[in-house]
Amino acid sequence: MRITAIHETTVPIASAMRNASIAFDAMTASALAIETDCRIDGDPVVGYAFDSIGRYGKGALLRERFLPRLLAADAASLQDASGLIDPTRAAQVCMQNEKAGGHGERPGAIALIEAALWDARAKAMGQALWRVLASDEGSTARTPTIATYGSCGHFRPGESLDGLKAEVNRALEAGFRLVKIKVGGVLPDDLHRIEAALAVTGAGCLAVDVNGVLEGSSGEAWLRAASALPIAFVEEPSSALDYAGLAALREASRVPVATGENLFSLDDTRNLMRHGGLRAGSDLIQVDPLLAYGVAEYRRILAFAESQGWHRGQFWPHAGHLYAAQLVAGFGLGSAEAAPDASLAWGGYWDDCPVVDGRITLPELPGVGFEGKRNLLAALQWWRSR
């Protein structure tokens, strides 16, 4: 199995919404397609990958460093004993002469390459990606049915609390039982926002995302007030790398804390678990494999976490969409995140995959199954019309 061509593009995500720290009006993402010489029913196997939303596209890194290294590599150096491309070996080739540490945006570029190659490998094997991952771990206990939650409730120009309630209600109508909304870290406005959403979801079925803006005594006061309400968890209360600050804020929260979406390596996650004051029995880790070097690094993160008493059910990867859902099933993780609006290329799940009572059953499509979501596949196959 050899790589014959690679296609990469930047996709505009422009949307008139924001969270507490960023706006999405100029947001972008990367789409990647890797063609191979492997054929099934006469058609070449193509591995696809699509970015997580919220960190911008990785085009410059891909074009200037990582894709040229991959294309220049000897084909045999990328293959395993069966002759299939090994995504882990390919990622190692891409990382040649990269200095350790200071991970930045680099992990997202590597993870995209690795993800596309996992899609291609699983397709060549004729299996859904989650089955390939579970088999690699020697697990026969995994199932394709997983928990999911709806992420919505961004700030939009001119939107009232009634508009927020309507959006949350649409998520419930789409089958989600846990819904997450954005808040701004400002009292009492956030309390009104939370109470409005709770009136729709009911107690314990709402999570709130502060996007890292809380700090110090004012942040502690915010957490004491907000977590007195019947919410499921508070996401990302502090700046991503302020572990001591997070530890202090965690003490003020009466509900679980979820964080880690802006940590992109084992190094950072290890520091989070050592110094962030999180509780292995209740809190959630949201490291995103599509932003954190990919499957091989995520396996190392899980191994370290388990050695520290964490359970895989406490891992709820941020975004990642269809790819993340495959990893949740393959690794036996706690829940997958999705934007409830399936009309968005990065929203909902596969076209014939309804959310039922807060759960989905992954389709038996080879690879990640991008071919089963038509609006996303159109973005991934842009290169076919050139």
RADA-V497814 format. One line per field, one symbol per residue. phi: phi as a letter, one per 20 degrees, with the letter a starting at -180 (. if undefined). burial: + if it has 9 or more other C-alpha atoms within 8 Angstrom, else -. Layout:
phi = ???
burial = ???
This chain:
phi = .cedacccbddfdhbebbdfccddfdfcbddccdecefcclndffcedbcffepcmfdgffffecefgfffeffgffedefenefegfffffffegmeffnlfleggfffffffffffffffffemcfgfffffffemddefceecfbcedbmfecgmfeffffffffffffffofdccdcecdmceegffffffffffeenfmdcdcdelmeeamfffffgffffffefefadelfcggdeffffgffgfeeecgddaofddcafgffffgffcemfdfebfcddgdgfdcmoffffffffffgffdnedffeecfflmmffffffgffdmefadebfffffegddmcfgdcfeclmccdffeefmfngfecfffgfffdgffef
burial = +-+--+-+-++-++-+++++--+++++++++++++++++----++++++++++--++++-+++-++++++--+----++----++++++++-+++-------+--+++++++++++++++++++--+++++++++------+-++++++++++++---+----++-++++++-++++++++++++----++-++-+++-++---++++++++++++--+++++++++---++++++++++-+++++++++-++++++++++-++++-++++++-++++-+--+++++++++++++-++-+++-+++---+++++++++++++++++++++++++++++++-+---+++++--+++--+++-++-++++++-++++++-+++-----
